[in-house]
Amino acid sequence: MRSNKAALLIVFLFAVSTAVFTYFYKKDVEEKIDNFQNYQMEFRGGTTHKEKKVVREPGAAEKKVDSGKIPEQILIDVPFAPQAPYAVWDEYHKEACEEASLMMLKYYLDDKKLTPEIAEREIQNMISFQVEEYGDYKDSDAEEIVELASDFYGIKNLKVVYDFKKEDIKKELTKGFPIIVPAAGRLLGNPFYTSPGPLYHNLVLVGYENDVIITNDPGTKRGGGYRYNIDVLYNAIHDFPGKKELIEEGKKAMIIVDINNK
């Protein structure tokens, strides 16, 4: 009789321990999967499955702009890559914000994904192209970025808009295309920049929500979907005036896709 009770007790304890092990193992696996998905999203610049996402295809919101009303929020699904895809912040990659921003725009237009390998290759090829064709690759102003887009990628319908109001940023984004803006990097106050931050920087605007502008900021690996207050961002937007030290004297400028020039 005692042996039967002992056997039942052993079976019971085995069943309980198996159930507990299964529960925690499953939970651990789910957490690892979730963390991996979030890491992938961080590099691509997408939102995690826990975040709300509004996607607009190119030109999808034009009717709302024409009617004088714009949506409360927009998020354009632009692939993200930092300007140092493998976190090697050497002299080349410290200066590659223009190349990374242009690359993200190009891969959005082509509906292609970015990986660290692809991003590194594109940035290196763009730098080599500029050195060979222009003699240098550092500190391009907005017009020079448009020229590079045409010469390197064959994108012929970009144009620079100067001296715009902050409300114009939202209006442009509702057209369904990302925007590249030059900026006084230190005025952005991004805590993920290596202190004190870049004097001159470029980043991609991919959406907005109320008074927040959503960006793909190549200056940090955490830059995918990074959010700036619209006043902070607008105040920081300055085109390159010729010297980094004078960046705050540069004009307001943004590079847009000209939908009337296809």
PAZA-819911 format. One record per residue (C-alpha): residue in one letter; z, x, y. Coordinates in nm, 4 decimals. Layout:
BEGIN
<r><r>a</r><pz>Z</pz><px>X</px><py>Y</py></r>
...
This chain:
BEGIN
<r><r>m</r><pz>0.0000</pz><px>0.0000</px><py>0.0000</py></r>
<r><r>r</r><pz>0.0977</pz><px>0.2803</px><py>0.2353</py></r>
<r><r>s</r><pz>-0.2285</pz><px>0.4592</px><py>0.1562</py></r>
<r><r>n</r><pz>-0.4246</pz><px>0.1460</px><py>0.2495</py></r>
<r><r>k</r><pz>-0.2431</pz><px>0.1195</px><py>0.5842</py></r>
<r><r>a</r><pz>-0.3021</pz><px>0.4854</px><py>0.6495</py></r>
<r><r>a</r><pz>-0.6709</pz><px>0.4467</px><py>0.5718</py></r>
<r><r>l</r><pz>-0.6983</pz><px>0.1455</px><py>0.8030</py></r>
<r><r>l</r><pz>-0.5197</pz><px>0.3365</px><py>1.0784</py></r>
<r><r>i</r><pz>-0.7594</pz><px>0.6288</px><py>1.0395</py></r>
<r><r>v</r><pz>-1.0603</pz><px>0.3961</px><py>1.0543</py></r>
<r><r>f</r><pz>-0.9186</pz><px>0.2240</px><py>1.3633</py></r>
<r><r>l</r><pz>-0.8507</pz><px>0.5514</px><py>1.5447</py></r>
<r><r>f</r><pz>-1.1973</pz><px>0.6808</px><py>1.4541</py></r>
<r><r>a</r><pz>-1.3600</pz><px>0.3637</px><py>1.5908</py></r>
<r><r>v</r><pz>-1.1628</pz><px>0.3841</px><py>1.9174</py></r>
<r><r>s</r><pz>-1.2380</pz><px>0.7541</px><py>1.9676</py></r>
<r><r>t</r><pz>-1.6081</pz><px>0.6932</px><py>1.8961</py></r>
<r><r>a</r><pz>-1.6212</pz><px>0.4117</px><py>2.1502</py></r>
<r><r>v</r><pz>-1.4474</pz><px>0.6215</px><py>2.4172</py></r>
<r><r>f</r><pz>-1.6756</pz><px>0.9194</px><py>2.3530</py></r>
<r><r>t</r><pz>-1.9868</pz><px>0.6992</px><py>2.3668</py></r>
<r><r>y</r><pz>-1.8789</pz><px>0.5417</px><py>2.6965</py></r>
<r><r>f</r><pz>-1.8133</pz><px>0.8688</px><py>2.8775</py></r>
<r><r>y</r><pz>-2.1178</pz><px>1.0417</px><py>2.7289</py></r>
<r><r>k</r><pz>-2.3425</pz><px>0.7599</px><py>2.8443</py></r>
<r><r>k</r><pz>-2.1859</pz><px>0.7650</px><py>3.1898</py></r>
<r><r>d</r><pz>-2.2316</pz><px>1.1427</px><py>3.2166</py></r>
<r><r>v</r><pz>-2.5968</pz><px>1.1194</px><py>3.1138</py></r>
<r><r>e</r><pz>-2.6629</pz><px>0.8402</px><py>3.3633</py></r>
<r><r>e</r><pz>-2.5041</pz><px>1.0434</px><py>3.6422</py></r>
<r><r>k</r><pz>-2.7157</pz><px>1.3494</px><py>3.5557</py></r>
<r><r>i</r><pz>-3.0319</pz><px>1.1409</px><py>3.5526</py></r>
<r><r>d</r><pz>-2.9376</pz><px>0.9833</px><py>3.8843</py></r>
<r><r>n</r><pz>-2.8638</pz><px>1.3231</px><py>4.0409</py></r>
<r><r>f</r><pz>-3.1936</pz><px>1.4637</px><py>3.9153</py></r>
<r><r>q</r><pz>-3.3872</pz><px>1.1690</px><py>4.0582</py></r>
<r><r>n</r><pz>-3.2127</pz><px>1.2106</px><py>4.3915</py></r>
<r><r>y</r><pz>-3.2949</pz><px>1.5844</px><py>4.3921</py></r>
<r><r>q</r><pz>-3.6612</pz><px>1.5034</px><py>4.3306</py></r>
<r><r>m</r><pz>-3.6543</pz><px>1.2499</px><py>4.6123</py></r>
<r><r>e</r><pz>-3.4923</pz><px>1.5074</px><py>4.8427</py></r>
<r><r>f</r><pz>-3.7849</pz><px>1.7448</px><py>4.7989</py></r>
<r><r>r</r><pz>-4.0515</pz><px>1.4745</px><py>4.8213</py></r>
<r><r>g</r><pz>-3.8872</pz><px>1.3145</px><py>5.1213</py></r>
<r><r>g</r><pz>-3.8644</pz><px>0.9693</px><py>4.9637</py></r>
<r><r>t</r><pz>-3.5642</pz><px>0.7407</px><py>4.9503</py></r>
<r><r>t</r><pz>-3.3399</pz><px>0.7104</px><py>4.6497</py></r>
<r><r>h</r><pz>-3.3406</pz><px>0.3904</px><py>4.4488</py></r>
<r><r>k</r><pz>-3.0232</pz><px>0.2862</px><py>4.6294</py></r>
<r><r>e</r><pz>-3.1915</pz><px>0.2883</px><py>4.9702</py></r>
<r><r>k</r><pz>-3.4065</pz><px>0.0218</px><py>5.1255</py></r>
<r><r>k</r><pz>-3.7667</pz><px>0.1260</px><py>5.1650</py></r>
<r><r>v</r><pz>-4.0402</pz><px>-0.0268</px><py>5.3766</py></r>
<r><r>v</r><pz>-4.3857</pz><px>0.1165</px><py>5.3209</py></r>
<r><r>r</r><pz>-4.6819</pz><px>0.0562</px><py>5.5454</py></r>
<r><r>e</r><pz>-5.0317</pz><px>0.1546</px><py>5.4389</py></r>
<r><r>p</r><pz>-5.2630</pz><px>0.2999</px><py>5.7063</py></r>
<r><r>g</r><pz>-5.3581</pz><px>0.0313</px><py>5.9567</py></r>
<r><r>a</r><pz>-5.1453</pz><px>-0.2389</px><py>5.7933</py></r>
<r><r>a</r><pz>-4.9417</pz><px>-0.3144</px><py>6.1029</py></r>
<r><r>e</r><pz>-5.2137</pz><px>-0.3115</px><py>6.3665</py></r>
<r><r>k</r><pz>-5.2194</pz><px>-0.6905</px><py>6.4047</py></r>
<r><r>k</r><pz>-4.8504</pz><px>-0.6936</px><py>6.4907</py></r>
<r><r>v</r><pz>-4.9080</pz><px>-0.4307</px><py>6.7576</py></r>
<r><r>d</r><pz>-5.1961</pz><px>-0.6308</px><py>6.9024</py></r>
<r><r>s</r><pz>-4.9755</pz><px>-0.9401</px><py>6.9261</py></r>
<r><r>g</r><pz>-4.7197</pz><px>-0.7478</px><py>7.1307</py></r>
<r><r>k</r><pz>-4.4563</pz><px>-0.7472</px><py>6.8584</py></r>
<r><r>i</r><pz>-4.3610</pz><px>-0.4602</px><py>6.6343</py></r>
<r><r>p</r><pz>-4.1599</pz><px>-0.4654</px><py>6.3111</py></r>
<r><r>e</r><pz>-3.7895</pz><px>-0.3847</px><py>6.3241</py></r>
<r><r>q</r><pz>-3.8426</pz><px>-0.0988</px><py>6.0817</py></r>
<r><r>i</r><pz>-4.1246</pz><px>0.1071</px><py>5.9366</py></r>
<r><r>l</r><pz>-4.1240</pz><px>0.3796</px><py>5.6741</py></r>
<r><r>i</r><pz>-4.4493</pz><px>0.5573</px><py>5.5900</py></r>
<r><r>d</r><pz>-4.4422</pz><px>0.7169</px><py>5.2455</py></r>
<r><r>v</r><pz>-4.5293</pz><px>1.0755</px><py>5.3436</py></r>
<r><r>p</r><pz>-4.4775</pz><px>1.3565</px><py>5.0884</py></r>
<r><r>f</r><pz>-4.2185</pz><px>1.6117</px><py>5.1983</py></r>
<r><r>a</r><pz>-4.1936</pz><px>1.9866</px><py>5.1647</py></r>
<r><r>p</r><pz>-3.9832</pz><px>2.2328</px><py>5.3660</py></r>
<r><r>q</r><pz>-4.1550</pz><px>2.5233</px><py>5.5370</py></r>
<r><r>a</r><pz>-3.9794</pz><px>2.7551</px><py>5.2896</py></r>
<r><r>p</r><pz>-4.0526</pz><px>2.5752</px><py>4.9604</py></r>
<r><r>y</r><pz>-3.8622</pz><px>2.8334</px><py>4.7543</py></r>
<r><r>a</r><pz>-3.5893</pz><px>2.8861</px><py>5.0173</py></r>
<r><r>v</r><pz>-3.7223</pz><px>3.2302</px><py>5.1091</py></r>
<r><r>w</r><pz>-3.6696</pz><px>3.2365</px><py>5.4845</py></r>
<r><r>d</r><pz>-3.8642</pz><px>3.5513</px><py>5.5660</py></r>
<r><r>e</r><pz>-4.0586</pz><px>3.6067</px><py>5.8883</py></r>
<r><r>y</r><pz>-4.3590</pz><px>3.4139</px><py>5.7570</py></r>
<r><r>h</r><pz>-4.1659</pz><px>3.1041</px><py>5.6559</py></r>
<r><r>k</r><pz>-3.9476</pz><px>3.1005</px><py>5.9668</py></r>
<r><r>e</r><pz>-4.2694</pz><px>3.0511</px><py>6.1644</py></r>
<r><r>a</r><pz>-4.4349</pz><px>2.8021</px><py>5.9279</py></r>
<r><r>c</r><pz>-4.3165</pz><px>2.4670</px><py>6.0671</py></r>
<r><r>e</r><pz>-4.6614</pz><px>2.3923</px><py>6.2105</py></r>
<r><r>e</r><pz>-4.8307</pz><px>2.4669</px><py>5.8779</py></r>
<r><r>a</r><pz>-4.5793</pz><px>2.2614</px><py>5.6801</py></r>
<r><r>s</r><pz>-4.6090</pz><px>1.9646</px><py>5.9174</py></r>
<r><r>l</r><pz>-4.9866</pz><px>1.9688</px><py>5.9057</py></r>
<r><r>m</r><pz>-4.9808</pz><px>2.0023</px><py>5.5272</py></r>
<r><r>m</r><pz>-4.7605</pz><px>1.6928</px><py>5.4910</py></r>
<r><r>l</r><pz>-4.9990</pz><px>1.4929</px><py>5.7084</py></r>
<r><r>k</r><pz>-5.2990</pz><px>1.6129</px><py>5.5064</py></r>
<r><r>y</r><pz>-5.1413</pz><px>1.5259</px><py>5.1726</py></r>
<r><r>y</r><pz>-5.0497</pz><px>1.1827</px><py>5.3037</py></r>
<r><r>l</r><pz>-5.4070</pz><px>1.1190</px><py>5.4138</py></r>
<r><r>d</r><pz>-5.5332</pz><px>1.2333</px><py>5.0728</py></r>
<r><r>d</r><pz>-5.2631</pz><px>1.0367</px><py>4.8876</py></r>
<r><r>k</r><pz>-5.1514</pz><px>1.3463</px><py>4.6971</py></r>
<r><r>k</r><pz>-4.8094</pz><px>1.4709</px><py>4.5917</py></r>
<r><r>l</r><pz>-4.6491</pz><px>1.7970</px><py>4.6965</py></r>
<r><r>t</r><pz>-4.4606</pz><px>2.0362</px><py>4.4697</py></r>
<r><r>p</r><pz>-4.2952</pz><px>2.3648</px><py>4.5698</py></r>
<r><r>e</r><pz>-4.5813</pz><px>2.5548</px><py>4.4081</py></r>
<r><r>i</r><pz>-4.8496</pz><px>2.3574</px><py>4.5927</py></r>
<r><r>a</r><pz>-4.6625</pz><px>2.3737</px><py>4.9232</py></r>
<r><r>e</r><pz>-4.6131</pz><px>2.7502</px><py>4.9031</py></r>
<r><r>r</r><pz>-4.9798</pz><px>2.8053</px><py>4.8231</py></r>
<r><r>e</r><pz>-5.0974</pz><px>2.5811</px><py>5.1083</py></r>
<r><r>i</r><pz>-4.8708</pz><px>2.7486</px><py>5.3627</py></r>
<r><r>q</r><pz>-4.9729</pz><px>3.0993</px><py>5.2566</py></r>
<r><r>n</r><pz>-5.3423</pz><px>3.0068</px><py>5.2625</py></r>
<r><r>m</r><pz>-5.3082</pz><px>2.8519</px><py>5.6073</py></r>
<r><r>i</r><pz>-5.1321</pz><px>3.1595</px><py>5.7439</py></r>
<r><r>s</r><pz>-5.3989</pz><px>3.3916</px><py>5.6005</py></r>
<r><r>f</r><pz>-5.6743</pz><px>3.1710</px><py>5.7422</py></r>
<r><r>q</r><pz>-5.5268</pz><px>3.1836</px><py>6.0929</py></r>
<r><r>v</r><pz>-5.4728</pz><px>3.5585</px><py>6.0870</py></r>
<r><r>e</r><pz>-5.8340</pz><px>3.6097</px><py>5.9799</py></r>
<r><r>e</r><pz>-5.9909</pz><px>3.3517</px><py>6.2127</py></r>
<r><r>y</r><pz>-5.7574</pz><px>3.3502</px><py>6.5147</py></r>
<r><r>g</r><pz>-5.5788</pz><px>3.6846</px><py>6.4897</py></r>
<r><r>d</r><pz>-5.2314</pz><px>3.5290</px><py>6.4671</py></r>
<r><r>y</r><pz>-5.0498</pz><px>3.2264</px><py>6.3247</py></r>
<r><r>k</r><pz>-4.7265</pz><px>3.2085</px><py>6.5231</py></r>
<r><r>d</r><pz>-4.6240</pz><px>2.9444</px><py>6.7776</py></r>
<r><r>s</r><pz>-4.9226</pz><px>2.7118</px><py>6.7930</py></r>
<r><r>d</r><pz>-4.9230</pz><px>2.4463</px><py>7.0626</py></r>
<r><r>a</r><pz>-5.0336</pz><px>2.0886</px><py>6.9931</py></r>
<r><r>e</r><pz>-5.4011</pz><px>2.1469</px><py>7.0754</py></r>
<r><r>e</r><pz>-5.4078</pz><px>2.4544</px><py>6.8532</py></r>
<r><r>i</r><pz>-5.2580</pz><px>2.2548</px><py>6.5656</py></r>
<r><r>v</r><pz>-5.5342</pz><px>1.9961</px><py>6.6075</py></r>
<r><r>e</r><pz>-5.7886</pz><px>2.2802</px><py>6.6010</py></r>
<r><r>l</r><pz>-5.6309</pz><px>2.4193</px><py>6.2830</py></r>
<r><r>a</r><pz>-5.6420</pz><px>2.0756</px><py>6.1213</py></r>
<r><r>s</r><pz>-6.0143</pz><px>2.0605</px><py>6.1902</py></r>
<r><r>d</r><pz>-6.0984</pz><px>2.4177</px><py>6.0919</py></r>
<r><r>f</r><pz>-5.8795</pz><px>2.4487</px><py>5.7816</py></r>
<r><r>y</r><pz>-5.8551</pz><px>2.0940</px><py>5.6452</py></r>
<r><r>g</r><pz>-6.1609</pz><px>1.9321</px><py>5.7992</py></r>
<r><r>i</r><pz>-5.9511</pz><px>1.6630</px><py>5.9684</py></r>
<r><r>k</r><pz>-6.1587</pz><px>1.5591</px><py>6.2682</py></r>
<r><r>n</r><pz>-5.9699</pz><px>1.2573</px><py>6.4032</py></r>
<r><r>l</r><pz>-5.6458</pz><px>1.4014</px><py>6.5342</py></r>
<r><r>k</r><pz>-5.5722</pz><px>1.4028</px><py>6.9046</py></r>
<r><r>v</r><pz>-5.2880</pz><px>1.4983</px><py>7.1348</py></r>
<r><r>v</r><pz>-5.1196</pz><px>1.2362</px><py>7.3511</py></r>
<r><r>y</r><pz>-4.9261</pz><px>1.3714</px><py>7.6482</py></r>
<r><r>d</r><pz>-4.6526</pz><px>1.2333</px><py>7.8746</py></r>
<r><r>f</r><pz>-4.5800</pz><px>0.9239</px><py>7.6655</py></r>
<r><r>k</r><pz>-4.2714</pz><px>0.7034</px><py>7.6741</py></r>
<r><r>k</r><pz>-4.0240</pz><px>0.6925</px><py>7.3878</py></r>
<r><r>e</r><pz>-4.1318</pz><px>0.3352</px><py>7.3074</py></r>
<r><r>d</r><pz>-4.4823</pz><px>0.4665</px><py>7.2367</py></r>
<r><r>i</r><pz>-4.3502</pz><px>0.6545</px><py>6.9327</py></r>
<r><r>k</r><pz>-4.2723</pz><px>0.3272</px><py>6.7553</py></r>
<r><r>k</r><pz>-4.6021</pz><px>0.1723</px><py>6.8595</py></r>
<r><r>e</r><pz>-4.7951</pz><px>0.4620</px><py>6.7090</py></r>
<r><r>l</r><pz>-4.5965</pz><px>0.4555</px><py>6.3851</py></r>
<r><r>t</r><pz>-4.6741</pz><px>0.0854</px><py>6.3329</py></r>
<r><r>k</r><pz>-5.0393</pz><px>0.1861</px><py>6.2965</py></r>
<r><r>g</r><pz>-4.9464</pz><px>0.3307</px><py>5.9601</py></r>
<r><r>f</r><pz>-4.9958</pz><px>0.7018</px><py>6.0240</py></r>
<r><r>p</r><pz>-4.7384</pz><px>0.9815</px><py>6.0571</py></r>
<r><r>i</r><pz>-4.7056</pz><px>1.1731</px><py>6.3830</py></r>
<r><r>i</r><pz>-4.6545</pz><px>1.5459</px><py>6.4381</py></r>
<r><r>v</r><pz>-4.4386</pz><px>1.6425</px><py>6.7347</py></r>
<r><r>p</r><pz>-4.3560</pz><px>1.9845</px><py>6.8822</py></r>
<r><r>a</r><pz>-3.9961</pz><px>2.0230</px><py>6.9876</py></r>
<r><r>a</r><pz>-3.7246</pz><px>2.2391</px><py>7.1368</py></r>
<r><r>g</r><pz>-3.5551</pz><px>2.2811</px><py>6.8018</py></r>
<r><r>r</r><pz>-3.2043</pz><px>2.3476</px><py>6.9259</py></r>
<r><r>l</r><pz>-3.2006</pz><px>2.0225</px><py>7.1219</py></r>
<r><r>l</r><pz>-3.2404</pz><px>1.8316</px><py>6.7957</py></r>
<r><r>g</r><pz>-2.8926</pz><px>1.9371</px><py>6.6849</py></r>
<r><r>n</r><pz>-2.9750</pz><px>1.9306</px><py>6.3140</py></r>
<r><r>p</r><pz>-2.6631</pz><px>2.0612</px><py>6.1318</py></r>
<r><r>f</r><pz>-2.8736</pz><px>2.1855</px><py>5.8400</py></r>
<r><r>y</r><pz>-3.0674</pz><px>2.4380</px><py>6.0478</py></r>
<r><r>t</r><pz>-2.9570</pz><px>2.7974</px><py>6.0219</py></r>
<r><r>s</r><pz>-2.7459</pz><px>2.8396</px><py>6.3360</py></r>
<r><r>p</r><pz>-2.8320</pz><px>2.8298</px><py>6.6214</py></r>
<r><r>g</r><pz>-3.1597</pz><px>2.6652</px><py>6.5146</py></r>
<r><r>p</r><pz>-3.5211</pz><px>2.7413</px><py>6.6096</py></r>
<r><r>l</r><pz>-3.6207</pz><px>2.7612</px><py>6.9732</py></r>
<r><r>y</r><pz>-3.9586</pz><px>2.6075</px><py>6.8911</py></r>
<r><r>h</r><pz>-4.0150</pz><px>2.3679</px><py>6.6048</py></r>
<r><r>n</r><pz>-4.2568</pz><px>2.1065</px><py>6.4683</py></r>
<r><r>l</r><pz>-4.1783</pz><px>1.8058</px><py>6.2530</py></r>
<r><r>v</r><pz>-4.3379</pz><px>1.4886</px><py>6.1210</py></r>
<r><r>l</r><pz>-4.2336</pz><px>1.1381</px><py>6.2246</py></r>
<r><r>v</r><pz>-4.2638</pz><px>0.8935</px><py>5.9354</py></r>
<r><r>g</r><pz>-4.0864</pz><px>0.5772</px><py>6.0491</py></r>
<r><r>y</r><pz>-3.8086</pz><px>0.4135</px><py>6.2434</py></r>
<r><r>e</r><pz>-3.5232</pz><px>0.1692</px><py>6.2087</py></r>
<r><r>n</r><pz>-3.3889</pz><px>0.0207</px><py>6.5312</py></r>
<r><r>d</r><pz>-3.3030</pz><px>0.3208</px><py>6.7549</py></r>
<r><r>v</r><pz>-3.3399</pz><px>0.5794</px><py>6.4803</py></r>
<r><r>i</r><pz>-3.6587</pz><px>0.7782</px><py>6.4144</py></r>
<r><r>i</r><pz>-3.7113</pz><px>0.8826</px><py>6.0534</py></r>
<r><r>t</r><pz>-3.8688</pz><px>1.2230</px><py>6.0052</py></r>
<r><r>n</r><pz>-3.9887</pz><px>1.4743</px><py>5.7516</py></r>
<r><r>d</r><pz>-3.8332</pz><px>1.7830</px><py>5.9062</py></r>
<r><r>p</r><pz>-3.9624</pz><px>2.1011</px><py>5.7389</py></r>
<r><r>g</r><pz>-3.6864</pz><px>2.3115</px><py>5.8950</py></r>
<r><r>t</r><pz>-3.4477</pz><px>2.2321</px><py>5.6088</py></r>
<r><r>k</r><pz>-3.4685</pz><px>2.1399</px><py>5.2421</py></r>
<r><r>r</r><pz>-3.2708</pz><px>1.8287</px><py>5.3392</py></r>
<r><r>g</r><pz>-3.5362</pz><px>1.7295</px><py>5.5912</py></r>
<r><r>g</r><pz>-3.7080</pz><px>1.4585</px><py>5.3878</py></r>
<r><r>g</r><pz>-3.6328</pz><px>1.1267</px><py>5.5567</py></r>
<r><r>y</r><pz>-3.3995</pz><px>1.2945</px><py>5.8068</py></r>
<r><r>r</r><pz>-3.2945</pz><px>1.0599</px><py>6.0865</py></r>
<r><r>y</r><pz>-3.2642</pz><px>1.1321</px><py>6.4571</py></r>
<r><r>n</r><pz>-3.1512</pz><px>0.9060</px><py>6.7360</py></r>
<r><r>i</r><pz>-3.4626</pz><px>0.8195</px><py>6.9343</py></r>
<r><r>d</r><pz>-3.3145</pz><px>0.9491</px><py>7.2620</py></r>
<r><r>v</r><pz>-3.2187</pz><px>1.2820</px><py>7.1037</py></r>
<r><r>l</r><pz>-3.5627</pz><px>1.3221</px><py>6.9500</py></r>
<r><r>y</r><pz>-3.7514</pz><px>1.2169</px><py>7.2632</py></r>
<r><r>n</r><pz>-3.5478</pz><px>1.4543</px><py>7.4784</py></r>
<r><r>a</r><pz>-3.6275</pz><px>1.7407</px><py>7.2404</py></r>
<r><r>i</r><pz>-4.0050</pz><px>1.6846</px><py>7.2314</py></r>
<r><r>h</r><pz>-4.1783</pz><px>1.9656</px><py>7.4230</py></r>
<r><r>d</r><pz>-4.5133</pz><px>2.1304</px><py>7.3609</py></r>
<r><r>f</r><pz>-4.5223</pz><px>2.5083</px><py>7.3347</py></r>
<r><r>p</r><pz>-4.5669</pz><px>2.6425</px><py>7.6917</py></r>
<r><r>g</r><pz>-4.6542</pz><px>3.0010</px><py>7.5973</py></r>
<r><r>k</r><pz>-4.3057</pz><px>3.1447</px><py>7.5538</py></r>
<r><r>k</r><pz>-4.0295</pz><px>3.0185</px><py>7.3270</py></r>
<r><r>e</r><pz>-3.7698</pz><px>3.0847</px><py>7.5927</py></r>
<r><r>l</r><pz>-3.9445</pz><px>2.8330</px><py>7.8198</py></r>
<r><r>i</r><pz>-3.9808</pz><px>2.5616</px><py>7.5568</py></r>
<r><r>e</r><pz>-3.7874</pz><px>2.3013</px><py>7.7555</py></r>
<r><r>e</r><pz>-4.0542</pz><px>2.3277</px><py>8.0260</py></r>
<r><r>g</r><pz>-4.3264</pz><px>2.2163</px><py>7.7846</py></r>
<r><r>k</r><pz>-4.4964</pz><px>1.8770</px><py>7.8177</py></r>
<r><r>k</r><pz>-4.4168</pz><px>1.5734</px><py>7.6086</py></r>
<r><r>a</r><pz>-4.6808</pz><px>1.5807</px><py>7.3372</py></r>
<r><r>m</r><pz>-4.7473</pz><px>1.4158</px><py>7.0037</py></r>
<r><r>i</r><pz>-5.0318</pz><px>1.4559</px><py>6.7590</py></r>
<r><r>i</r><pz>-5.1623</pz><px>1.1259</px><py>6.6285</py></r>
<r><r>v</r><pz>-5.4378</pz><px>1.0053</px><py>6.3992</py></r>
<r><r>d</r><pz>-5.6998</pz><px>0.8497</px><py>6.6253</py></r>
<r><r>i</r><pz>-5.7931</pz><px>0.5305</px><py>6.4382</py></r>
<r><r>n</r><pz>-6.0857</pz><px>0.4782</px><py>6.6774</py></r>
<r><r>n</r><pz>-6.2388</pz><px>0.8094</px><py>6.5754</py></r>
<r><r>k</r><pz>-6.3170</pz><px>0.7816</px><py>6.2053</py></r>
